[in-house]
Amino acid sequence: MGDIDNEQDLNLMLHDKTGALLMLNKDERKLIKELLLMTMNSGSVKDFIVKRLGDDYLQVGKKLLESMGGA
């Protein structure tokens, strides 16, 4: 395998609890990253996520954002 010049051009592979894989292109990653940034910086959105999904999902969002190169 050769060197990878730009990691941003790679498709991000995600999987859910069922084991299904989700391939995201560059534009999809950009959108999800921005949505996660907005989410993690909004108290009301974080409260909604906790109420709807539970505390664990804030950590899921944080880890996903970090894996995408976010803060």
N, CA, C, O and CB atoms as a CASP TS submission, in Angstrom:
PFRMAT TS
TARGET T0000
AUTHOR 0000-0000-0000
METHOD Language model
MODEL 1
PARENT N/A
ATOM      1  N   MET     1       0.837  -1.171   0.000  1.00  0.00           N
ATOM      2  CA  MET     1       0.000   0.000   0.000  1.00  0.00           C
ATOM      3  C   MET     1       0.884   1.238   0.000  1.00  0.00           C
ATOM      4  O   MET     1       1.876   1.275   0.727  1.00  0.00           O
ATOM      5  CB  MET     1      -0.953  -0.004   1.207  1.00  0.00           C
ATOM      6  N   GLY     2       0.552   2.257  -0.799  1.00  0.00           N
ATOM      7  CA  GLY     2       1.360   3.454  -0.893  1.00  0.00           C
ATOM      8  C   GLY     2       1.016   4.473   0.173  1.00  0.00           C
ATOM      9  O   GLY     2       0.056   4.304   0.926  1.00  0.00           O
ATOM     10  N   ASP     3       1.801   5.523   0.229  1.00  0.00           N
ATOM     11  CA  ASP     3       1.537   6.601   1.176  1.00  0.00           C
ATOM     12  C   ASP     3       0.251   7.318   0.806  1.00  0.00           C
ATOM     13  O   ASP     3      -0.101   7.434  -0.368  1.00  0.00           O
ATOM     14  CB  ASP     3       2.710   7.592   1.216  1.00  0.00           C
ATOM     15  N   ILE     4      -0.432   7.789   1.815  1.00  0.00           N
ATOM     16  CA  ILE     4      -1.662   8.537   1.597  1.00  0.00           C
ATOM     17  C   ILE     4      -1.330  10.011   1.734  1.00  0.00           C
ATOM     18  O   ILE     4      -0.908  10.466   2.797  1.00  0.00           O
ATOM     19  CB  ILE     4      -2.786   8.110   2.600  1.00  0.00           C
ATOM     20  N   ASP     5      -1.527  10.775   0.625  1.00  0.00           N
ATOM     21  CA  ASP     5      -1.170  12.181   0.627  1.00  0.00           C
ATOM     22  C   ASP     5      -2.122  13.029   1.455  1.00  0.00           C
ATOM     23  O   ASP     5      -1.688  13.949   2.148  1.00  0.00           O
ATOM     24  CB  ASP     5      -1.130  12.695  -0.776  1.00  0.00           C
ATOM     25  N   ASN     6      -3.399  12.733   1.392  1.00  0.00           N
ATOM     26  CA  ASN     6      -4.367  13.583   2.062  1.00  0.00           C
ATOM     27  C   ASN     6      -5.431  12.728   2.725  1.00  0.00           C
ATOM     28  O   ASN     6      -6.301  12.176   2.052  1.00  0.00           O
ATOM     29  CB  ASN     6      -5.005  14.568   1.074  1.00  0.00           C
ATOM     30  N   GLU     7      -5.359  12.617   4.052  1.00  0.00           N
ATOM     31  CA  GLU     7      -6.319  11.787   4.775  1.00  0.00           C
ATOM     32  C   GLU     7      -7.741  12.306   4.637  1.00  0.00           C
ATOM     33  O   GLU     7      -8.689  11.532   4.772  1.00  0.00           O
ATOM     34  CB  GLU     7      -5.944  11.712   6.238  1.00  0.00           C
ATOM     35  N   GLN     8      -7.914  13.604   4.370  1.00  0.00           N
ATOM     36  CA  GLN     8      -9.245  14.180   4.231  1.00  0.00           C
ATOM     37  C   GLN     8      -9.992  13.599   3.042  1.00  0.00           C
ATOM     38  O   GLN     8     -11.223  13.617   3.030  1.00  0.00           O
ATOM     39  CB  GLN     8      -9.151  15.684   4.095  1.00  0.00           C
ATOM     40  N   ASP     9      -9.288  13.086   2.044  1.00  0.00           N
ATOM     41  CA  ASP     9      -9.937  12.539   0.863  1.00  0.00           C
ATOM     42  C   ASP     9     -10.414  11.105   1.063  1.00  0.00           C
ATOM     43  O   ASP     9     -11.150  10.574   0.231  1.00  0.00           O
ATOM     44  CB  ASP     9      -8.997  12.599  -0.305  1.00  0.00           C
ATOM     45  N   LEU    10     -10.007  10.487   2.144  1.00  0.00           N
ATOM     46  CA  LEU    10     -10.450   9.123   2.410  1.00  0.00           C
ATOM     47  C   LEU    10     -11.887   9.126   2.888  1.00  0.00           C
ATOM     48  O   LEU    10     -12.315  10.056   3.572  1.00  0.00           O
ATOM     49  CB  LEU    10      -9.544   8.445   3.447  1.00  0.00           C
ATOM     50  N   ASN    11     -12.622   8.111   2.538  1.00  0.00           N
ATOM     51  CA  ASN    11     -13.974   7.960   3.061  1.00  0.00           C
ATOM     52  C   ASN    11     -13.883   7.459   4.488  1.00  0.00           C
ATOM     53  O   ASN    11     -13.114   6.545   4.785  1.00  0.00           O
ATOM     54  CB  ASN    11     -14.819   6.993   2.183  1.00  0.00           C
ATOM     55  N   LEU    12     -14.666   8.054   5.368  1.00  0.00           N
ATOM     56  CA  LEU    12     -14.726   7.635   6.753  1.00  0.00           C
ATOM     57  C   LEU    12     -15.701   6.472   6.845  1.00  0.00           C
ATOM     58  O   LEU    12     -16.830   6.550   6.360  1.00  0.00           O
ATOM     59  CB  LEU    12     -15.149   8.808   7.687  1.00  0.00           C
ATOM     60  N   MET    13     -15.254   5.403   7.470  1.00  0.00           N
ATOM     61  CA  MET    13     -16.123   4.252   7.625  1.00  0.00           C
ATOM     62  C   MET    13     -16.642   4.217   9.055  1.00  0.00           C
ATOM     63  O   MET    13     -15.860   4.203  10.006  1.00  0.00           O
ATOM     64  CB  MET    13     -15.379   2.939   7.270  1.00  0.00           C
ATOM     65  N   LEU    14     -17.945   4.203   9.205  1.00  0.00           N
ATOM     66  CA  LEU    14     -18.582   4.142  10.504  1.00  0.00           C
ATOM     67  C   LEU    14     -19.444   2.886  10.559  1.00  0.00           C
ATOM     68  O   LEU    14     -19.887   2.379   9.529  1.00  0.00           O
ATOM     69  CB  LEU    14     -19.427   5.418  10.776  1.00  0.00           C
ATOM     70  N   HIS    15     -19.672   2.398  11.752  1.00  0.00           N
ATOM     71  CA  HIS    15     -20.598   1.273  11.869  1.00  0.00           C
ATOM     72  C   HIS    15     -21.516   1.503  13.052  1.00  0.00           C
ATOM     73  O   HIS    15     -21.163   2.169  14.025  1.00  0.00           O
ATOM     74  CB  HIS    15     -19.836  -0.067  12.021  1.00  0.00           C
ATOM     75  N   ASP    16     -22.699   0.932  12.940  1.00  0.00           N
ATOM     76  CA  ASP    16     -23.644   1.053  14.033  1.00  0.00           C
ATOM     77  C   ASP    16     -23.649  -0.245  14.831  1.00  0.00           C
ATOM     78  O   ASP    16     -22.846  -1.141  14.571  1.00  0.00           O
ATOM     79  CB  ASP    16     -25.061   1.387  13.507  1.00  0.00           C
ATOM     80  N   LYS    17     -24.544  -0.345  15.794  1.00  0.00           N
ATOM     81  CA  LYS    17     -24.584  -1.524  16.660  1.00  0.00           C
ATOM     82  C   LYS    17     -24.906  -2.804  15.899  1.00  0.00           C
ATOM     83  O   LYS    17     -24.606  -3.896  16.380  1.00  0.00           O
ATOM     84  CB  LYS    17     -25.600  -1.321  17.754  1.00  0.00           C
ATOM     85  N   THR    18     -25.510  -2.687  14.726  1.00  0.00           N
ATOM     86  CA  THR    18     -25.834  -3.882  13.952  1.00  0.00           C
ATOM     87  C   THR    18     -24.624  -4.360  13.148  1.00  0.00           C
ATOM     88  O   THR    18     -24.642  -5.445  12.568  1.00  0.00           O
ATOM     89  CB  THR    18     -27.016  -3.604  13.014  1.00  0.00           C
ATOM     90  N   GLY    19     -23.577  -3.538  13.122  1.00  0.00           N
ATOM     91  CA  GLY    19     -22.391  -3.905  12.352  1.00  0.00           C
ATOM     92  C   GLY    19     -22.398  -3.374  10.934  1.00  0.00           C
ATOM     93  O   GLY    19     -21.440  -3.579  10.188  1.00  0.00           O
ATOM     94  N   ALA    20     -23.480  -2.685  10.550  1.00  0.00           N
ATOM     95  CA  ALA    20     -23.548  -2.127   9.205  1.00  0.00           C
ATOM     96  C   ALA    20     -22.531  -1.002   9.056  1.00  0.00           C
ATOM     97  O   ALA    20     -22.332  -0.219   9.985  1.00  0.00           O
ATOM     98  CB  ALA    20     -24.969  -1.616   8.896  1.00  0.00           C
ATOM     99  N   LEU    21     -21.896  -0.918   7.913  1.00  0.00           N
ATOM    100  CA  LEU    21     -20.917   0.131   7.651  1.00  0.00           C
ATOM    101  C   LEU    21     -21.563   1.274   6.897  1.00  0.00           C
ATOM    102  O   LEU    21     -22.453   1.073   6.070  1.00  0.00           O
ATOM    103  CB  LEU    21     -19.724  -0.421   6.864  1.00  0.00           C
ATOM    104  N   LEU    22     -21.100   2.477   7.195  1.00  0.00           N
ATOM    105  CA  LEU    22     -21.582   3.671   6.527  1.00  0.00           C
ATOM    106  C   LEU    22     -20.381   4.408   5.969  1.00  0.00           C
ATOM    107  O   LEU    22     -19.484   4.799   6.716  1.00  0.00           O
ATOM    108  CB  LEU    22     -22.404   4.576   7.493  1.00  0.00           C
ATOM    109  N   MET    23     -20.360   4.598   4.665  1.00  0.00           N
ATOM    110  CA  MET    23     -19.266   5.320   4.019  1.00  0.00           C
ATOM    111  C   MET    23     -19.707   6.766   3.815  1.00  0.00           C
ATOM    112  O   MET    23     -20.775   7.027   3.262  1.00  0.00           O
ATOM    113  CB  MET    23     -18.866   4.652   2.655  1.00  0.00           C
ATOM    114  N   LEU    24     -18.878   7.697   4.264  1.00  0.00           N
ATOM    115  CA  LEU    24     -19.185   9.112   4.111  1.00  0.00           C
ATOM    116  C   LEU    24     -18.184   9.752   3.171  1.00  0.00           C
ATOM    117  O   LEU    24     -16.979   9.529   3.287  1.00  0.00           O
ATOM    118  CB  LEU    24     -19.183   9.827   5.471  1.00  0.00           C
ATOM    119  N   ASN    25     -18.689  10.555   2.234  1.00  0.00           N
ATOM    120  CA  ASN    25     -17.769  11.259   1.350  1.00  0.00           C
ATOM    121  C   ASN    25     -17.323  12.561   2.021  1.00  0.00           C
ATOM    122  O   ASN    25     -17.757  12.865   3.132  1.00  0.00           O
ATOM    123  CB  ASN    25     -18.433  11.545  -0.031  1.00  0.00           C
ATOM    124  N   LYS    26     -16.479  13.310   1.367  1.00  0.00           N
ATOM    125  CA  LYS    26     -15.900  14.527   1.947  1.00  0.00           C
ATOM    126  C   LYS    26     -16.973  15.542   2.352  1.00  0.00           C
ATOM    127  O   LYS    26     -16.895  16.124   3.434  1.00  0.00           O
ATOM    128  CB  LYS    26     -14.935  15.170   0.954  1.00  0.00           C
ATOM    129  N   ASP    27     -17.958  15.753   1.506  1.00  0.00           N
ATOM    130  CA  ASP    27     -19.018  16.717   1.812  1.00  0.00           C
ATOM    131  C   ASP    27     -19.872  16.264   2.987  1.00  0.00           C
ATOM    132  O   ASP    27     -20.255  17.078   3.828  1.00  0.00           O
ATOM    133  CB  ASP    27     -19.899  16.935   0.591  1.00  0.00           C
ATOM    134  N   GLU    28     -20.170  14.979   3.048  1.00  0.00           N
ATOM    135  CA  GLU    28     -20.956  14.445   4.161  1.00  0.00           C
ATOM    136  C   GLU    28     -20.195  14.573   5.478  1.00  0.00           C
ATOM    137  O   GLU    28     -20.781  14.920   6.504  1.00  0.00           O
ATOM    138  CB  GLU    28     -21.322  12.976   3.904  1.00  0.00           C
ATOM    139  N   ARG    29     -18.898  14.294   5.452  1.00  0.00           N
ATOM    140  CA  ARG    29     -18.073  14.448   6.656  1.00  0.00           C
ATOM    141  C   ARG    29     -18.041  15.901   7.110  1.00  0.00           C
ATOM    142  O   ARG    29     -18.115  16.190   8.304  1.00  0.00           O
ATOM    143  CB  ARG    29     -16.644  13.946   6.399  1.00  0.00           C
ATOM    144  N   LYS    30     -17.930  16.814   6.145  1.00  0.00           N
ATOM    145  CA  LYS    30     -17.891  18.242   6.458  1.00  0.00           C
ATOM    146  C   LYS    30     -19.184  18.674   7.148  1.00  0.00           C
ATOM    147  O   LYS    30     -19.148  19.395   8.145  1.00  0.00           O
ATOM    148  CB  LYS    30     -17.666  19.070   5.178  1.00  0.00           C
ATOM    149  N   LEU    31     -20.325  18.233   6.617  1.00  0.00           N
ATOM    150  CA  LEU    31     -21.615  18.566   7.198  1.00  0.00           C
ATOM    151  C   LEU    31     -21.761  17.986   8.600  1.00  0.00           C
ATOM    152  O   LEU    31     -22.153  18.696   9.526  1.00  0.00           O
ATOM    153  CB  LEU    31     -22.738  18.064   6.305  1.00  0.00           C
ATOM    154  N   ILE    32     -21.452  16.718   8.762  1.00  0.00           N
ATOM    155  CA  ILE    32     -21.586  16.081  10.074  1.00  0.00           C
ATOM    156  C   ILE    32     -20.669  16.734  11.093  1.00  0.00           C
ATOM    157  O   ILE    32     -21.059  16.933  12.244  1.00  0.00           O
ATOM    158  CB  ILE    32     -21.281  14.586   9.978  1.00  0.00           C
ATOM    159  N   LYS    33     -19.461  17.067  10.680  1.00  0.00           N
ATOM    160  CA  LYS    33     -18.521  17.733  11.585  1.00  0.00           C
ATOM    161  C   LYS    33     -19.094  19.073  12.052  1.00  0.00           C
ATOM    162  O   LYS    33     -19.033  19.385  13.241  1.00  0.00           O
ATOM    163  CB  LYS    33     -17.153  17.944  10.892  1.00  0.00           C
ATOM    164  N   GLU    34     -19.647  19.866  11.137  1.00  0.00           N
ATOM    165  CA  GLU    34     -20.228  21.160  11.499  1.00  0.00           C
ATOM    166  C   GLU    34     -21.439  20.985  12.421  1.00  0.00           C
ATOM    167  O   GLU    34     -21.604  21.739  13.379  1.00  0.00           O
ATOM    168  CB  GLU    34     -20.635  21.934  10.234  1.00  0.00           C
ATOM    169  N   LEU    35     -22.278  19.997  12.133  1.00  0.00           N
ATOM    170  CA  LEU    35     -23.436  19.734  12.992  1.00  0.00           C
ATOM    171  C   LEU    35     -23.002  19.311  14.389  1.00  0.00           C
ATOM    172  O   LEU    35     -23.594  19.729  15.384  1.00  0.00           O
ATOM    173  CB  LEU    35     -24.325  18.653  12.373  1.00  0.00           C
ATOM    174  N   LEU    36     -21.971  18.486  14.459  1.00  0.00           N
ATOM    175  CA  LEU    36     -21.464  18.067  15.764  1.00  0.00           C
ATOM    176  C   LEU    36     -20.845  19.233  16.525  1.00  0.00           C
ATOM    177  O   LEU    36     -21.030  19.344  17.737  1.00  0.00           O
ATOM    178  CB  LEU    36     -20.439  16.953  15.598  1.00  0.00           C
ATOM    179  N   LEU    37     -20.113  20.100  15.834  1.00  0.00           N
ATOM    180  CA  LEU    37     -19.545  21.285  16.488  1.00  0.00           C
ATOM    181  C   LEU    37     -20.651  22.157  17.070  1.00  0.00           C
ATOM    182  O   LEU    37     -20.561  22.599  18.216  1.00  0.00           O
ATOM    183  CB  LEU    37     -18.694  22.102  15.493  1.00  0.00           C
ATOM    184  N   MET    38     -21.696  22.404  16.282  1.00  0.00           N
ATOM    185  CA  MET    38     -22.819  23.211  16.764  1.00  0.00           C
ATOM    186  C   MET    38     -23.504  22.532  17.949  1.00  0.00           C
ATOM    187  O   MET    38     -23.862  23.186  18.928  1.00  0.00           O
ATOM    188  CB  MET    38     -23.834  23.453  15.630  1.00  0.00           C
ATOM    189  N   THR    39     -23.679  21.238  17.852  1.00  0.00           N
ATOM    190  CA  THR    39     -24.335  20.478  18.911  1.00  0.00           C
ATOM    191  C   THR    39     -23.550  20.541  20.213  1.00  0.00           C
ATOM    192  O   THR    39     -24.116  20.815  21.272  1.00  0.00           O
ATOM    193  CB  THR    39     -24.516  19.030  18.486  1.00  0.00           C
ATOM    194  N   MET    40     -22.256  20.290  20.136  1.00  0.00           N
ATOM    195  CA  MET    40     -21.440  20.227  21.345  1.00  0.00           C
ATOM    196  C   MET    40     -21.238  21.600  21.981  1.00  0.00           C
ATOM    197  O   MET    40     -20.814  21.692  23.133  1.00  0.00           O
ATOM    198  CB  MET    40     -20.094  19.609  21.026  1.00  0.00           C
ATOM    199  N   ASN    41     -21.540  22.669  21.238  1.00  0.00           N
ATOM    200  CA  ASN    41     -21.403  24.019  21.772  1.00  0.00           C
ATOM    201  C   ASN    41     -22.741  24.644  22.158  1.00  0.00           C
ATOM    202  O   ASN    41     -22.797  25.826  22.498  1.00  0.00           O
ATOM    203  CB  ASN    41     -20.712  24.893  20.764  1.00  0.00           C
ATOM    204  N   SER    42     -23.801  23.871  22.109  1.00  0.00           N
ATOM    205  CA  SER    42     -25.131  24.388  22.429  1.00  0.00           C
ATOM    206  C   SER    42     -25.702  23.640  23.630  1.00  0.00           C
ATOM    207  O   SER    42     -25.956  22.437  23.570  1.00  0.00           O
ATOM    208  CB  SER    42     -26.081  24.262  21.208  1.00  0.00           C
ATOM    209  N   GLY    43     -25.893  24.367  24.702  1.00  0.00           N
ATOM    210  CA  GLY    43     -26.465  23.757  25.900  1.00  0.00           C
ATOM    211  C   GLY    43     -27.848  23.185  25.666  1.00  0.00           C
ATOM    212  O   GLY    43     -28.163  22.102  26.160  1.00  0.00           O
ATOM    213  N   SER    44     -28.678  23.898  24.919  1.00  0.00           N
ATOM    214  CA  SER    44     -30.051  23.423  24.703  1.00  0.00           C
ATOM    215  C   SER    44     -30.076  22.160  23.842  1.00  0.00           C
ATOM    216  O   SER    44     -30.893  21.269  24.073  1.00  0.00           O
ATOM    217  CB  SER    44     -30.897  24.523  24.041  1.00  0.00           C
ATOM    218  N   VAL    45     -29.186  22.080  22.851  1.00  0.00           N
ATOM    219  CA  VAL    45     -29.147  20.881  22.005  1.00  0.00           C
ATOM    220  C   VAL    45     -28.596  19.697  22.810  1.00  0.00           C
ATOM    221  O   VAL    45     -29.097  18.578  22.697  1.00  0.00           O
ATOM    222  CB  VAL    45     -28.276  21.130  20.732  1.00  0.00           C
ATOM    223  N   LYS    46     -27.573  19.947  23.613  1.00  0.00           N
ATOM    224  CA  LYS    46     -27.044  18.865  24.458  1.00  0.00           C
ATOM    225  C   LYS    46     -28.111  18.371  25.436  1.00  0.00           C
ATOM    226  O   LYS    46     -28.234  17.168  25.664  1.00  0.00           O
ATOM    227  CB  LYS    46     -25.794  19.344  25.235  1.00  0.00           C
ATOM    228  N   ASP    47     -28.882  19.299  26.014  1.00  0.00           N
ATOM    229  CA  ASP    47     -29.979  18.898  26.907  1.00  0.00           C
ATOM    230  C   ASP    47     -30.998  18.040  26.178  1.00  0.00           C
ATOM    231  O   ASP    47     -31.499  17.060  26.729  1.00  0.00           O
ATOM    232  CB  ASP    47     -30.667  20.130  27.497  1.00  0.00           C
ATOM    233  N   PHE    48     -31.306  18.410  24.936  1.00  0.00           N
ATOM    234  CA  PHE    48     -32.250  17.638  24.139  1.00  0.00           C
ATOM    235  C   PHE    48     -31.720  16.221  23.898  1.00  0.00           C
ATOM    236  O   PHE    48     -32.462  15.246  24.022  1.00  0.00           O
ATOM    237  CB  PHE    48     -32.521  18.345  22.798  1.00  0.00           C
ATOM    238  N   ILE    49     -30.441  16.116  23.555  1.00  0.00           N
ATOM    239  CA  ILE    49     -29.850  14.800  23.296  1.00  0.00           C
ATOM    240  C   ILE    49     -29.886  13.935  24.554  1.00  0.00           C
ATOM    241  O   ILE    49     -30.222  12.752  24.492  1.00  0.00           O
ATOM    242  CB  ILE    49     -28.400  14.948  22.793  1.00  0.00           C
ATOM    243  N   VAL    50     -29.541  14.525  25.685  1.00  0.00           N
ATOM    244  CA  VAL    50     -29.576  13.771  26.945  1.00  0.00           C
ATOM    245  C   VAL    50     -30.991  13.309  27.246  1.00  0.00           C
ATOM    246  O   VAL    50     -31.204  12.163  27.642  1.00  0.00           O
ATOM    247  CB  VAL    50     -29.037  14.627  28.111  1.00  0.00           C
ATOM    248  N   LYS    51     -31.956  14.195  27.061  1.00  0.00           N
ATOM    249  CA  LYS    51     -33.358  13.839  27.332  1.00  0.00           C
ATOM    250  C   LYS    51     -33.842  12.753  26.377  1.00  0.00           C
ATOM    251  O   LYS    51     -34.538  11.823  26.783  1.00  0.00           O
ATOM    252  CB  LYS    51     -34.261  15.081  27.214  1.00  0.00           C
ATOM    253  N   ARG    52     -33.470  12.877  25.119  1.00  0.00           N
ATOM    254  CA  ARG    52     -33.969  11.959  24.090  1.00  0.00           C
ATOM    255  C   ARG    52     -33.216  10.626  24.059  1.00  0.00           C
ATOM    256  O   ARG    52     -33.824   9.568  23.900  1.00  0.00           O
ATOM    257  CB  ARG    52     -33.876  12.619  22.732  1.00  0.00           C
ATOM    258  N   LEU    53     -31.865  10.686  24.214  1.00  0.00           N
ATOM    259  CA  LEU    53     -31.039   9.490  24.013  1.00  0.00           C
ATOM    260  C   LEU    53     -30.243   9.053  25.244  1.00  0.00           C
ATOM    261  O   LEU    53     -29.865   7.887  25.357  1.00  0.00           O
ATOM    262  CB  LEU    53     -30.091   9.731  22.890  1.00  0.00           C
ATOM    263  N   GLY    54     -29.991   9.976  26.155  1.00  0.00           N
ATOM    264  CA  GLY    54     -29.220   9.661  27.344  1.00  0.00           C
ATOM    265  C   GLY    54     -27.823  10.276  27.303  1.00  0.00           C
ATOM    266  O   GLY    54     -27.327  10.664  26.245  1.00  0.00           O
ATOM    267  N   ASP    55     -27.201  10.357  28.480  1.00  0.00           N
ATOM    268  CA  ASP    55     -25.877  10.968  28.635  1.00  0.00           C
ATOM    269  C   ASP    55     -24.807  10.338  27.760  1.00  0.00           C
ATOM    270  O   ASP    55     -23.920  11.031  27.262  1.00  0.00           O
ATOM    271  CB  ASP    55     -25.448  10.883  30.063  1.00  0.00           C
ATOM    272  N   ASP    56     -24.887   9.041  27.574  1.00  0.00           N
ATOM    273  CA  ASP    56     -23.851   8.337  26.808  1.00  0.00           C
ATOM    274  C   ASP    56     -23.693   8.902  25.399  1.00  0.00           C
ATOM    275  O   ASP    56     -22.599   8.879  24.835  1.00  0.00           O
ATOM    276  CB  ASP    56     -24.179   6.851  26.728  1.00  0.00           C
ATOM    277  N   TYR    57     -24.782   9.407  24.834  1.00  0.00           N
ATOM    278  CA  TYR    57     -24.716   9.885  23.461  1.00  0.00           C
ATOM    279  C   TYR    57     -23.945  11.196  23.315  1.00  0.00           C
ATOM    280  O   TYR    57     -23.474  11.515  22.223  1.00  0.00           O
ATOM    281  CB  TYR    57     -26.105  10.059  22.924  1.00  0.00           C
ATOM    282  N   LEU    58     -23.812  11.953  24.394  1.00  0.00           N
ATOM    283  CA  LEU    58     -22.932  13.127  24.336  1.00  0.00           C
ATOM    284  C   LEU    58     -21.488  12.681  24.156  1.00  0.00           C
ATOM    285  O   LEU    58     -20.725  13.303  23.416  1.00  0.00           O
ATOM    286  CB  LEU    58     -23.074  13.990  25.616  1.00  0.00           C
ATOM    287  N   GLN    59     -21.122  11.608  24.833  1.00  0.00           N
ATOM    288  CA  GLN    59     -19.763  11.065  24.681  1.00  0.00           C
ATOM    289  C   GLN    59     -19.567  10.481  23.290  1.00  0.00           C
ATOM    290  O   GLN    59     -18.491  10.610  22.707  1.00  0.00           O
ATOM    291  CB  GLN    59     -19.486   9.990  25.748  1.00  0.00           C
ATOM    292  N   VAL    60     -20.599   9.839  22.757  1.00  0.00           N
ATOM    293  CA  VAL    60     -20.522   9.319  21.393  1.00  0.00           C
ATOM    294  C   VAL    60     -20.262  10.466  20.421  1.00  0.00           C
ATOM    295  O   VAL    60     -19.403  10.359  19.545  1.00  0.00           O
ATOM    296  CB  VAL    60     -21.826   8.567  21.015  1.00  0.00           C
ATOM    297  N   GLY    61     -21.002  11.559  20.576  1.00  0.00           N
ATOM    298  CA  GLY    61     -20.814  12.721  19.717  1.00  0.00           C
ATOM    299  C   GLY    61     -19.429  13.331  19.866  1.00  0.00           C
ATOM    300  O   GLY    61     -18.800  13.706  18.878  1.00  0.00           O
ATOM    301  N   LYS    62     -18.959  13.427  21.100  1.00  0.00           N
ATOM    302  CA  LYS    62     -17.625  13.986  21.361  1.00  0.00           C
ATOM    303  C   LYS    62     -16.545  13.138  20.710  1.00  0.00           C
ATOM    304  O   LYS    62     -15.642  13.672  20.066  1.00  0.00           O
ATOM    305  CB  LYS    62     -17.367  14.091  22.872  1.00  0.00           C
ATOM    306  N   LYS    63     -16.630  11.823  20.870  1.00  0.00           N
ATOM    307  CA  LYS    63     -15.631  10.920  20.277  1.00  0.00           C
ATOM    308  C   LYS    63     -15.680  10.971  18.749  1.00  0.00           C
ATOM    309  O   LYS    63     -14.642  10.962  18.088  1.00  0.00           O
ATOM    310  CB  LYS    63     -15.860   9.472  20.762  1.00  0.00           C
ATOM    311  N   LEU    64     -16.881  11.023  18.200  1.00  0.00           N
ATOM    312  CA  LEU    64     -17.030  11.103  16.745  1.00  0.00           C
ATOM    313  C   LEU    64     -16.427  12.405  16.222  1.00  0.00           C
ATOM    314  O   LEU    64     -15.723  12.411  15.212  1.00  0.00           O
ATOM    315  CB  LEU    64     -18.520  11.001  16.342  1.00  0.00           C
ATOM    316  N   LEU    65     -16.705  13.495  16.910  1.00  0.00           N
ATOM    317  CA  LEU    65     -16.155  14.784  16.507  1.00  0.00           C
ATOM    318  C   LEU    65     -14.631  14.773  16.582  1.00  0.00           C
ATOM    319  O   LEU    65     -13.961  15.278  15.682  1.00  0.00           O
ATOM    320  CB  LEU    65     -16.721  15.905  17.387  1.00  0.00           C
ATOM    321  N   GLU    66     -14.087  14.205  17.643  1.00  0.00           N
ATOM    322  CA  GLU    66     -12.621  14.111  17.766  1.00  0.00           C
ATOM    323  C   GLU    66     -12.034  13.264  16.648  1.00  0.00           C
ATOM    324  O   GLU    66     -10.982  13.596  16.101  1.00  0.00           O
ATOM    325  CB  GLU    66     -12.227  13.519  19.133  1.00  0.00           C
ATOM    326  N   SER    67     -12.709  12.173  16.305  1.00  0.00           N
ATOM    327  CA  SER    67     -12.196  11.301  15.245  1.00  0.00           C
ATOM    328  C   SER    67     -12.248  11.977  13.880  1.00  0.00           C
ATOM    329  O   SER    67     -11.542  11.582  12.953  1.00  0.00           O
ATOM    330  CB  SER    67     -12.987  10.001  15.205  1.00  0.00           C
ATOM    331  N   MET    68     -13.100  13.010  13.767  1.00  0.00           N
ATOM    332  CA  MET    68     -13.222  13.743  12.517  1.00  0.00           C
ATOM    333  C   MET    68     -12.320  14.979  12.487  1.00  0.00           C
ATOM    334  O   MET    68     -12.363  15.770  11.545  1.00  0.00           O
ATOM    335  CB  MET    68     -14.666  14.151  12.296  1.00  0.00           C
ATOM    336  N   GLY    69     -11.511  15.131  13.525  1.00  0.00           N
ATOM    337  CA  GLY    69     -10.580  16.250  13.570  1.00  0.00           C
ATOM    338  C   GLY    69     -11.148  17.505  14.204  1.00  0.00           C
ATOM    339  O   GLY    69     -10.589  18.590  14.041  1.00  0.00           O
ATOM    340  N   GLY    70     -12.245  17.372  14.920  1.00  0.00           N
ATOM    341  CA  GLY    70     -12.863  18.519  15.584  1.00  0.00           C
ATOM    342  C   GLY    70     -12.300  18.722  16.978  1.00  0.00           C
ATOM    343  O   GLY    70     -11.466  17.949  17.450  1.00  0.00           O
ATOM    344  N   ALA    71     -12.762  19.761  17.618  1.00  0.00           N
ATOM    345  CA  ALA    71     -12.269  20.112  18.955  1.00  0.00           C
ATOM    346  C   ALA    71     -12.819  19.202  20.022  1.00  0.00           C
ATOM    347  O   ALA    71     -12.499  19.366  21.199  1.00  0.00           O
ATOM    348  CB  ALA    71     -12.619  21.540  19.286  1.00  0.00           C
TER
END
